[in-house]
Amino acid sequence: MYGLVSVQPDGNTINGITYYQHGETPGLGGEIENPNWAGLFKGKNFSMNNINRLSIL
């Protein structure tokens, strides 16, 4: 799954997320295409544990 995360100027708060490529199956995995699901992340804080991994807090 490949996507983008937009952060607010503070660098710690999610402004939005979107996925541009995925191989998820319909059902729960397909929810990543649902704008309501993506909206659940707006305003959440996050931290970068390492360059390849993102943790939503």
CHARMM internal coordinates of N, CA and C (Angstrom, degrees):
IC EDIT
DIST 1 N 1 CA 1.4275
DIST 1 CA 1 C 1.5231
ANGL 1 N 1 CA 1 C 107.27
DIST 1 C 2 N 1.3233
ANGL 1 CA 1 C 2 N 116.26
DIHE 1 N 1 CA 1 C 2 N 133.99
DIST 2 N 2 CA 1.4605
ANGL 1 C 2 N 2 CA 122.54
DIHE 1 CA 1 C 2 N 2 CA 179.74
DIST 2 CA 2 C 1.5199
ANGL 2 N 2 CA 2 C 108.82
DIHE 1 C 2 N 2 CA 2 C -126.83
DIST 2 C 3 N 1.3170
ANGL 2 CA 2 C 3 N 116.06
DIHE 2 N 2 CA 2 C 3 N 134.95
DIST 3 N 3 CA 1.4481
ANGL 2 C 3 N 3 CA 119.58
DIHE 2 CA 2 C 3 N 3 CA -178.49
DIST 3 CA 3 C 1.5099
ANGL 3 N 3 CA 3 C 112.02
DIHE 2 C 3 N 3 CA 3 C -156.28
DIST 3 C 4 N 1.3002
ANGL 3 CA 3 C 4 N 114.21
DIHE 3 N 3 CA 3 C 4 N -177.93
DIST 4 N 4 CA 1.4580
ANGL 3 C 4 N 4 CA 122.28
DIHE 3 CA 3 C 4 N 4 CA -179.53
DIST 4 CA 4 C 1.5209
ANGL 4 N 4 CA 4 C 109.25
DIHE 3 C 4 N 4 CA 4 C -126.96
DIST 4 C 5 N 1.3177
ANGL 4 CA 4 C 5 N 115.22
DIHE 4 N 4 CA 4 C 5 N 144.70
DIST 5 N 5 CA 1.4606
ANGL 4 C 5 N 5 CA 121.90
DIHE 4 CA 4 C 5 N 5 CA 175.50
DIST 5 CA 5 C 1.5182
ANGL 5 N 5 CA 5 C 107.12
DIHE 4 C 5 N 5 CA 5 C -122.07
DIST 5 C 6 N 1.3127
ANGL 5 CA 5 C 6 N 116.19
DIHE 5 N 5 CA 5 C 6 N 125.84
DIST 6 N 6 CA 1.4573
ANGL 5 C 6 N 6 CA 122.01
DIHE 5 CA 5 C 6 N 6 CA 175.67
DIST 6 CA 6 C 1.5217
ANGL 6 N 6 CA 6 C 107.58
DIHE 5 C 6 N 6 CA 6 C -99.28
DIST 6 C 7 N 1.3365
ANGL 6 CA 6 C 7 N 116.37
DIHE 6 N 6 CA 6 C 7 N 132.23
DIST 7 N 7 CA 1.4610
ANGL 6 C 7 N 7 CA 119.87
DIHE 6 CA 6 C 7 N 7 CA 179.48
DIST 7 CA 7 C 1.5231
ANGL 7 N 7 CA 7 C 110.29
DIHE 6 C 7 N 7 CA 7 C -116.24
DIST 7 C 8 N 1.3127
ANGL 7 CA 7 C 8 N 115.03
DIHE 7 N 7 CA 7 C 8 N 154.64
DIST 8 N 8 CA 1.4557
ANGL 7 C 8 N 8 CA 120.98
DIHE 7 CA 7 C 8 N 8 CA 177.17
DIST 8 CA 8 C 1.5292
ANGL 8 N 8 CA 8 C 109.24
DIHE 7 C 8 N 8 CA 8 C -74.93
DIST 8 C 9 N 1.3331
ANGL 8 CA 8 C 9 N 117.95
DIHE 8 N 8 CA 8 C 9 N 167.31
DIST 9 N 9 CA 1.4686
ANGL 8 C 9 N 9 CA 120.94
DIHE 8 CA 8 C 9 N 9 CA -176.88
DIST 9 CA 9 C 1.5253
ANGL 9 N 9 CA 9 C 115.23
DIHE 8 C 9 N 9 CA 9 C -54.86
DIST 9 C 10 N 1.3420
ANGL 9 CA 9 C 10 N 117.94
DIHE 9 N 9 CA 9 C 10 N -22.90
DIST 10 N 10 CA 1.4656
ANGL 9 C 10 N 10 CA 118.36
DIHE 9 CA 9 C 10 N 10 CA 178.60
DIST 10 CA 10 C 1.5278
ANGL 10 N 10 CA 10 C 112.08
DIHE 9 C 10 N 10 CA 10 C -70.68
DIST 10 C 11 N 1.3341
ANGL 10 CA 10 C 11 N 117.04
DIHE 10 N 10 CA 10 C 11 N -12.28
DIST 11 N 11 CA 1.4562
ANGL 10 C 11 N 11 CA 121.49
DIHE 10 CA 10 C 11 N 11 CA 177.55
DIST 11 CA 11 C 1.5130
ANGL 11 N 11 CA 11 C 114.74
DIHE 10 C 11 N 11 CA 11 C 77.25
DIST 11 C 12 N 1.3179
ANGL 11 CA 11 C 12 N 117.96
DIHE 11 N 11 CA 11 C 12 N 1.18
DIST 12 N 12 CA 1.4642
ANGL 11 C 12 N 12 CA 122.00
DIHE 11 CA 11 C 12 N 12 CA -176.94
DIST 12 CA 12 C 1.5233
ANGL 12 N 12 CA 12 C 114.61
DIHE 11 C 12 N 12 CA 12 C -125.00
DIST 12 C 13 N 1.3126
ANGL 12 CA 12 C 13 N 117.68
DIHE 12 N 12 CA 12 C 13 N -7.99
DIST 13 N 13 CA 1.4549
ANGL 12 C 13 N 13 CA 121.33
DIHE 12 CA 12 C 13 N 13 CA -175.16
DIST 13 CA 13 C 1.5240
ANGL 13 N 13 CA 13 C 109.81
DIHE 12 C 13 N 13 CA 13 C -114.57
DIST 13 C 14 N 1.3232
ANGL 13 CA 13 C 14 N 115.94
DIHE 13 N 13 CA 13 C 14 N 129.36
DIST 14 N 14 CA 1.4626
ANGL 13 C 14 N 14 CA 120.80
DIHE 13 CA 13 C 14 N 14 CA -178.70
DIST 14 CA 14 C 1.5193
ANGL 14 N 14 CA 14 C 109.94
DIHE 13 C 14 N 14 CA 14 C -73.51
DIST 14 C 15 N 1.3193
ANGL 14 CA 14 C 15 N 115.15
DIHE 14 N 14 CA 14 C 15 N 131.02
DIST 15 N 15 CA 1.4515
ANGL 14 C 15 N 15 CA 122.30
DIHE 14 CA 14 C 15 N 15 CA 175.81
DIST 15 CA 15 C 1.5277
ANGL 15 N 15 CA 15 C 110.04
DIHE 14 C 15 N 15 CA 15 C -95.22
DIST 15 C 16 N 1.3277
ANGL 15 CA 15 C 16 N 116.78
DIHE 15 N 15 CA 15 C 16 N -34.11
DIST 16 N 16 CA 1.4592
ANGL 15 C 16 N 16 CA 121.44
DIHE 15 CA 15 C 16 N 16 CA 179.21
DIST 16 CA 16 C 1.5169
ANGL 16 N 16 CA 16 C 110.82
DIHE 15 C 16 N 16 CA 16 C -177.35
DIST 16 C 17 N 1.3319
ANGL 16 CA 16 C 17 N 115.81
DIHE 16 N 16 CA 16 C 17 N 161.90
DIST 17 N 17 CA 1.4605
ANGL 16 C 17 N 17 CA 121.37
DIHE 16 CA 16 C 17 N 17 CA 175.50
DIST 17 CA 17 C 1.5185
ANGL 17 N 17 CA 17 C 109.15
DIHE 16 C 17 N 17 CA 17 C -135.38
DIST 17 C 18 N 1.3125
ANGL 17 CA 17 C 18 N 116.24
DIHE 17 N 17 CA 17 C 18 N 152.54
DIST 18 N 18 CA 1.4593
ANGL 17 C 18 N 18 CA 121.84
DIHE 17 CA 17 C 18 N 18 CA 173.87
DIST 18 CA 18 C 1.5207
ANGL 18 N 18 CA 18 C 108.50
DIHE 17 C 18 N 18 CA 18 C -152.45
DIST 18 C 19 N 1.3068
ANGL 18 CA 18 C 19 N 115.85
DIHE 18 N 18 CA 18 C 19 N 150.22
DIST 19 N 19 CA 1.4646
ANGL 18 C 19 N 19 CA 121.49
DIHE 18 CA 18 C 19 N 19 CA 176.79
DIST 19 CA 19 C 1.5139
ANGL 19 N 19 CA 19 C 108.36
DIHE 18 C 19 N 19 CA 19 C -114.39
DIST 19 C 20 N 1.3265
ANGL 19 CA 19 C 20 N 117.12
DIHE 19 N 19 CA 19 C 20 N 133.92
DIST 20 N 20 CA 1.4535
ANGL 19 C 20 N 20 CA 120.61
DIHE 19 CA 19 C 20 N 20 CA 179.45
DIST 20 CA 20 C 1.5205
ANGL 20 N 20 CA 20 C 112.71
DIHE 19 C 20 N 20 CA 20 C -108.50
DIST 20 C 21 N 1.3240
ANGL 20 CA 20 C 21 N 118.30
DIHE 20 N 20 CA 20 C 21 N -9.33
DIST 21 N 21 CA 1.4629
ANGL 20 C 21 N 21 CA 121.15
DIHE 20 CA 20 C 21 N 21 CA 176.34
DIST 21 CA 21 C 1.5223
ANGL 21 N 21 CA 21 C 108.96
DIHE 20 C 21 N 21 CA 21 C -155.65
DIST 21 C 22 N 1.3249
ANGL 21 CA 21 C 22 N 115.46
DIHE 21 N 21 CA 21 C 22 N 132.62
DIST 22 N 22 CA 1.4631
ANGL 21 C 22 N 22 CA 119.05
DIHE 21 CA 21 C 22 N 22 CA 176.38
DIST 22 CA 22 C 1.5195
ANGL 22 N 22 CA 22 C 109.54
DIHE 21 C 22 N 22 CA 22 C -157.58
DIST 22 C 23 N 1.2968
ANGL 22 CA 22 C 23 N 115.45
DIHE 22 N 22 CA 22 C 23 N 160.92
DIST 23 N 23 CA 1.4524
ANGL 22 C 23 N 23 CA 122.28
DIHE 22 CA 22 C 23 N 23 CA 177.18
DIST 23 CA 23 C 1.5161
ANGL 23 N 23 CA 23 C 110.82
DIHE 22 C 23 N 23 CA 23 C -120.86
DIST 23 C 24 N 1.3217
ANGL 23 CA 23 C 24 N 115.87
DIHE 23 N 23 CA 23 C 24 N 26.57
DIST 24 N 24 CA 1.4595
ANGL 23 C 24 N 24 CA 120.61
DIHE 23 CA 23 C 24 N 24 CA -178.04
DIST 24 CA 24 C 1.5254
ANGL 24 N 24 CA 24 C 110.57
DIHE 23 C 24 N 24 CA 24 C -71.55
DIST 24 C 25 N 1.3140
ANGL 24 CA 24 C 25 N 115.93
DIHE 24 N 24 CA 24 C 25 N 147.33
DIST 25 N 25 CA 1.4584
ANGL 24 C 25 N 25 CA 121.48
DIHE 24 CA 24 C 25 N 25 CA 178.11
DIST 25 CA 25 C 1.5224
ANGL 25 N 25 CA 25 C 109.90
DIHE 24 C 25 N 25 CA 25 C -80.65
DIST 25 C 26 N 1.3382
ANGL 25 CA 25 C 26 N 116.97
DIHE 25 N 25 CA 25 C 26 N 159.57
DIST 26 N 26 CA 1.4654
ANGL 25 C 26 N 26 CA 119.26
DIHE 25 CA 25 C 26 N 26 CA 175.35
DIST 26 CA 26 C 1.5351
ANGL 26 N 26 CA 26 C 110.01
DIHE 25 C 26 N 26 CA 26 C -59.56
DIST 26 C 27 N 1.2761
ANGL 26 CA 26 C 27 N 116.43
DIHE 26 N 26 CA 26 C 27 N 162.57
DIST 27 N 27 CA 1.4686
ANGL 26 C 27 N 27 CA 120.63
DIHE 26 CA 26 C 27 N 27 CA -176.74
DIST 27 CA 27 C 1.5083
ANGL 27 N 27 CA 27 C 109.00
DIHE 26 C 27 N 27 CA 27 C 99.24
DIST 27 C 28 N 1.3173
ANGL 27 CA 27 C 28 N 117.09
DIHE 27 N 27 CA 27 C 28 N -136.34
DIST 28 N 28 CA 1.4641
ANGL 27 C 28 N 28 CA 120.38
DIHE 27 CA 27 C 28 N 28 CA -177.41
DIST 28 CA 28 C 1.5190
ANGL 28 N 28 CA 28 C 112.02
DIHE 27 C 28 N 28 CA 28 C -60.53
DIST 28 C 29 N 1.3284
ANGL 28 CA 28 C 29 N 118.35
DIHE 28 N 28 CA 28 C 29 N -42.99
DIST 29 N 29 CA 1.4627
ANGL 28 C 29 N 29 CA 120.87
DIHE 28 CA 28 C 29 N 29 CA 179.48
DIST 29 CA 29 C 1.5160
ANGL 29 N 29 CA 29 C 112.68
DIHE 28 C 29 N 29 CA 29 C -62.75
DIST 29 C 30 N 1.3255
ANGL 29 CA 29 C 30 N 116.49
DIHE 29 N 29 CA 29 C 30 N -33.79
DIST 30 N 30 CA 1.4532
ANGL 29 C 30 N 30 CA 121.30
DIHE 29 CA 29 C 30 N 30 CA 179.74
DIST 30 CA 30 C 1.5145
ANGL 30 N 30 CA 30 C 113.87
DIHE 29 C 30 N 30 CA 30 C -71.68
DIST 30 C 31 N 1.3153
ANGL 30 CA 30 C 31 N 117.45
DIHE 30 N 30 CA 30 C 31 N -10.88
DIST 31 N 31 CA 1.4659
ANGL 30 C 31 N 31 CA 121.26
DIHE 30 CA 30 C 31 N 31 CA 179.81
DIST 31 CA 31 C 1.5217
ANGL 31 N 31 CA 31 C 112.37
DIHE 30 C 31 N 31 CA 31 C -61.63
DIST 31 C 32 N 1.3262
ANGL 31 CA 31 C 32 N 118.32
DIHE 31 N 31 CA 31 C 32 N -19.42
DIST 32 N 32 CA 1.4636
ANGL 31 C 32 N 32 CA 118.83
DIHE 31 CA 31 C 32 N 32 CA -179.72
DIST 32 CA 32 C 1.5228
ANGL 32 N 32 CA 32 C 111.64
DIHE 31 C 32 N 32 CA 32 C -63.81
DIST 32 C 33 N 1.3424
ANGL 32 CA 32 C 33 N 117.97
DIHE 32 N 32 CA 32 C 33 N -15.71
DIST 33 N 33 CA 1.4650
ANGL 32 C 33 N 33 CA 121.47
DIHE 32 CA 32 C 33 N 33 CA 176.35
DIST 33 CA 33 C 1.5292
ANGL 33 N 33 CA 33 C 112.11
DIHE 32 C 33 N 33 CA 33 C -88.82
DIST 33 C 34 N 1.3062
ANGL 33 CA 33 C 34 N 117.73
DIHE 33 N 33 CA 33 C 34 N -6.45
DIST 34 N 34 CA 1.4550
ANGL 33 C 34 N 34 CA 122.73
DIHE 33 CA 33 C 34 N 34 CA -177.92
DIST 34 CA 34 C 1.5338
ANGL 34 N 34 CA 34 C 109.78
DIHE 33 C 34 N 34 CA 34 C -83.52
DIST 34 C 35 N 1.3494
ANGL 34 CA 34 C 35 N 118.23
DIHE 34 N 34 CA 34 C 35 N 117.54
DIST 35 N 35 CA 1.4695
ANGL 34 C 35 N 35 CA 120.41
DIHE 34 CA 34 C 35 N 35 CA -179.39
DIST 35 CA 35 C 1.5294
ANGL 35 N 35 CA 35 C 113.26
DIHE 34 C 35 N 35 CA 35 C -58.52
DIST 35 C 36 N 1.3287
ANGL 35 CA 35 C 36 N 117.51
DIHE 35 N 35 CA 35 C 36 N -31.35
DIST 36 N 36 CA 1.4662
ANGL 35 C 36 N 36 CA 119.71
DIHE 35 CA 35 C 36 N 36 CA 178.17
DIST 36 CA 36 C 1.5207
ANGL 36 N 36 CA 36 C 111.07
DIHE 35 C 36 N 36 CA 36 C -65.46
DIST 36 C 37 N 1.3282
ANGL 36 CA 36 C 37 N 117.04
DIHE 36 N 36 CA 36 C 37 N -38.10
DIST 37 N 37 CA 1.4654
ANGL 36 C 37 N 37 CA 121.20
DIHE 36 CA 36 C 37 N 37 CA 177.94
DIST 37 CA 37 C 1.5264
ANGL 37 N 37 CA 37 C 109.50
DIHE 36 C 37 N 37 CA 37 C -66.36
DIST 37 C 38 N 1.3184
ANGL 37 CA 37 C 38 N 117.12
DIHE 37 N 37 CA 37 C 38 N -46.94
DIST 38 N 38 CA 1.4657
ANGL 37 C 38 N 38 CA 120.73
DIHE 37 CA 37 C 38 N 38 CA 179.76
DIST 38 CA 38 C 1.5264
ANGL 38 N 38 CA 38 C 110.64
DIHE 37 C 38 N 38 CA 38 C -60.55
DIST 38 C 39 N 1.3291
ANGL 38 CA 38 C 39 N 117.31
DIHE 38 N 38 CA 38 C 39 N -34.49
DIST 39 N 39 CA 1.4549
ANGL 38 C 39 N 39 CA 121.54
DIHE 38 CA 38 C 39 N 39 CA 179.89
DIST 39 CA 39 C 1.5207
ANGL 39 N 39 CA 39 C 114.12
DIHE 38 C 39 N 39 CA 39 C -65.57
DIST 39 C 40 N 1.3258
ANGL 39 CA 39 C 40 N 117.13
DIHE 39 N 39 CA 39 C 40 N -18.54
DIST 40 N 40 CA 1.4650
ANGL 39 C 40 N 40 CA 120.44
DIHE 39 CA 39 C 40 N 40 CA 179.27
DIST 40 CA 40 C 1.5256
ANGL 40 N 40 CA 40 C 112.64
DIHE 39 C 40 N 40 CA 40 C -65.40
DIST 40 C 41 N 1.3260
ANGL 40 CA 40 C 41 N 117.12
DIHE 40 N 40 CA 40 C 41 N -19.65
DIST 41 N 41 CA 1.4596
ANGL 40 C 41 N 41 CA 120.71
DIHE 40 CA 40 C 41 N 41 CA -176.38
DIST 41 CA 41 C 1.5281
ANGL 41 N 41 CA 41 C 113.20
DIHE 40 C 41 N 41 CA 41 C -89.87
DIST 41 C 42 N 1.3287
ANGL 41 CA 41 C 42 N 117.22
DIHE 41 N 41 CA 41 C 42 N -18.05
DIST 42 N 42 CA 1.4598
ANGL 41 C 42 N 42 CA 120.45
DIHE 41 CA 41 C 42 N 42 CA -178.40
DIST 42 CA 42 C 1.5232
ANGL 42 N 42 CA 42 C 110.27
DIHE 41 C 42 N 42 CA 42 C -60.01
DIST 42 C 43 N 1.3344
ANGL 42 CA 42 C 43 N 115.84
DIHE 42 N 42 CA 42 C 43 N 130.03
DIST 43 N 43 CA 1.4548
ANGL 42 C 43 N 43 CA 121.79
DIHE 42 CA 42 C 43 N 43 CA 179.39
DIST 43 CA 43 C 1.5215
ANGL 43 N 43 CA 43 C 114.42
DIHE 42 C 43 N 43 CA 43 C 88.68
DIST 43 C 44 N 1.3411
ANGL 43 CA 43 C 44 N 117.08
DIHE 43 N 43 CA 43 C 44 N -8.44
DIST 44 N 44 CA 1.4683
ANGL 43 C 44 N 44 CA 120.19
DIHE 43 CA 43 C 44 N 44 CA 178.40
DIST 44 CA 44 C 1.5222
ANGL 44 N 44 CA 44 C 109.76
DIHE 43 C 44 N 44 CA 44 C -75.83
DIST 44 C 45 N 1.3145
ANGL 44 CA 44 C 45 N 116.06
DIHE 44 N 44 CA 44 C 45 N 149.04
DIST 45 N 45 CA 1.4621
ANGL 44 C 45 N 45 CA 121.36
DIHE 44 CA 44 C 45 N 45 CA 174.93
DIST 45 CA 45 C 1.5170
ANGL 45 N 45 CA 45 C 109.04
DIHE 44 C 45 N 45 CA 45 C -89.99
DIST 45 C 46 N 1.3209
ANGL 45 CA 45 C 46 N 116.32
DIHE 45 N 45 CA 45 C 46 N 151.37
DIST 46 N 46 CA 1.4488
ANGL 45 C 46 N 46 CA 120.40
DIHE 45 CA 45 C 46 N 46 CA 177.77
DIST 46 CA 46 C 1.5145
ANGL 46 N 46 CA 46 C 110.15
DIHE 45 C 46 N 46 CA 46 C -142.70
DIST 46 C 47 N 1.3225
ANGL 46 CA 46 C 47 N 115.13
DIHE 46 N 46 CA 46 C 47 N 163.77
DIST 47 N 47 CA 1.4621
ANGL 46 C 47 N 47 CA 120.85
DIHE 46 CA 46 C 47 N 47 CA 174.55
DIST 47 CA 47 C 1.5171
ANGL 47 N 47 CA 47 C 108.44
DIHE 46 C 47 N 47 CA 47 C -138.49
DIST 47 C 48 N 1.3064
ANGL 47 CA 47 C 48 N 117.16
DIHE 47 N 47 CA 47 C 48 N 147.56
DIST 48 N 48 CA 1.4570
ANGL 47 C 48 N 48 CA 122.20
DIHE 47 CA 47 C 48 N 48 CA 177.50
DIST 48 CA 48 C 1.5203
ANGL 48 N 48 CA 48 C 107.94
DIHE 47 C 48 N 48 CA 48 C -91.38
DIST 48 C 49 N 1.3426
ANGL 48 CA 48 C 49 N 116.55
DIHE 48 N 48 CA 48 C 49 N 112.94
DIST 49 N 49 CA 1.4596
ANGL 48 C 49 N 49 CA 120.62
DIHE 48 CA 48 C 49 N 49 CA 177.18
DIST 49 CA 49 C 1.5216
ANGL 49 N 49 CA 49 C 110.91
DIHE 48 C 49 N 49 CA 49 C -76.29
DIST 49 C 50 N 1.3071
ANGL 49 CA 49 C 50 N 116.66
DIHE 49 N 49 CA 49 C 50 N -37.76
DIST 50 N 50 CA 1.4614
ANGL 49 C 50 N 50 CA 123.04
DIHE 49 CA 49 C 50 N 50 CA 172.54
DIST 50 CA 50 C 1.5175
ANGL 50 N 50 CA 50 C 107.39
DIHE 49 C 50 N 50 CA 50 C -159.41
DIST 50 C 51 N 1.2862
ANGL 50 CA 50 C 51 N 117.74
DIHE 50 N 50 CA 50 C 51 N 178.32
DIST 51 N 51 CA 1.4573
ANGL 50 C 51 N 51 CA 121.64
DIHE 50 CA 50 C 51 N 51 CA -172.78
DIST 51 CA 51 C 1.5269
ANGL 51 N 51 CA 51 C 113.76
DIHE 50 C 51 N 51 CA 51 C -61.96
DIST 51 C 52 N 1.3253
ANGL 51 CA 51 C 52 N 118.80
DIHE 51 N 51 CA 51 C 52 N -25.42
DIST 52 N 52 CA 1.4559
ANGL 51 C 52 N 52 CA 121.72
DIHE 51 CA 51 C 52 N 52 CA -175.47
DIST 52 CA 52 C 1.5214
ANGL 52 N 52 CA 52 C 114.70
DIHE 51 C 52 N 52 CA 52 C -105.02
DIST 52 C 53 N 1.3052
ANGL 52 CA 52 C 53 N 117.96
DIHE 52 N 52 CA 52 C 53 N 1.10
DIST 53 N 53 CA 1.4547
ANGL 52 C 53 N 53 CA 120.08
DIHE 52 CA 52 C 53 N 53 CA -172.74
DIST 53 CA 53 C 1.5212
ANGL 53 N 53 CA 53 C 111.10
DIHE 52 C 53 N 53 CA 53 C -134.83
DIST 53 C 54 N 1.3105
ANGL 53 CA 53 C 54 N 116.73
DIHE 53 N 53 CA 53 C 54 N 137.00
DIST 54 N 54 CA 1.4525
ANGL 53 C 54 N 54 CA 122.97
DIHE 53 CA 53 C 54 N 54 CA -179.45
DIST 54 CA 54 C 1.5189
ANGL 54 N 54 CA 54 C 108.75
DIHE 53 C 54 N 54 CA 54 C -122.02
DIST 54 C 55 N 1.3149
ANGL 54 CA 54 C 55 N 117.18
DIHE 54 N 54 CA 54 C 55 N 130.98
DIST 55 N 55 CA 1.4654
ANGL 54 C 55 N 55 CA 121.28
DIHE 54 CA 54 C 55 N 55 CA 176.88
DIST 55 CA 55 C 1.5156
ANGL 55 N 55 CA 55 C 109.35
DIHE 54 C 55 N 55 CA 55 C -111.19
DIST 55 C 56 N 1.3220
ANGL 55 CA 55 C 56 N 116.86
DIHE 55 N 55 CA 55 C 56 N 126.38
DIST 56 N 56 CA 1.4555
ANGL 55 C 56 N 56 CA 122.45
DIHE 55 CA 55 C 56 N 56 CA 175.43
DIST 56 CA 56 C 1.5251
ANGL 56 N 56 CA 56 C 106.89
DIHE 55 C 56 N 56 CA 56 C -92.81
DIST 56 C 57 N 1.3240
ANGL 56 CA 56 C 57 N 116.37
DIHE 56 N 56 CA 56 C 57 N 126.41
DIST 57 N 57 CA 1.4679
ANGL 56 C 57 N 57 CA 120.42
DIHE 56 CA 56 C 57 N 57 CA -177.95
DIST 57 CA 57 C 1.5136
ANGL 57 N 57 CA 57 C 110.77
DIHE 56 C 57 N 57 CA 57 C -103.43
END
COOR INIT
IC SEED 1 N 1 CA 1 C
IC BUILD
